[in-house]
């Protein structure tokens, strides 16, 4: 998916920064792919995923809702509570 070595290095740097924040490698890679390698959007997603998991929501449901709601915390929370 990368055209240039610089893009690949940018991807690796973004993944490294997210891993250092304590996220799991598989989740980081998945989030980066889901958001077309946008570190900012992947970081938002991972942060919200962790928050909602801590609240007791199921990870698969959280992922689905966050994608549908475009990482909008309040909308995602409403959807999760209604399920």
C-alpha positions, 0 to 999 in steps of 0.5 A: 500500500506504500509508494515511497520509502518515506511513506513507509517510514512515516507509517512506522513512526506513527505506529511506534508513537501509538505503541508507546502510548500503550496500545496493542500492536494488532489494534494499532495496525488495524486502526491505521489501516481503517483510517487510511494511515492517518495517525490522528484518526487512528489515535482518536479511535484507539483512545475511544476504544479504550475508554468504551472498553473500560466502561464495559462495552464489548470491543467488537460493538465499540469498533463497529459503532465508532466506525459508523459514527466517525469517532464522534464520542457522544454519538457512539456512546448513545448508540452503545447505550441503546444496544 
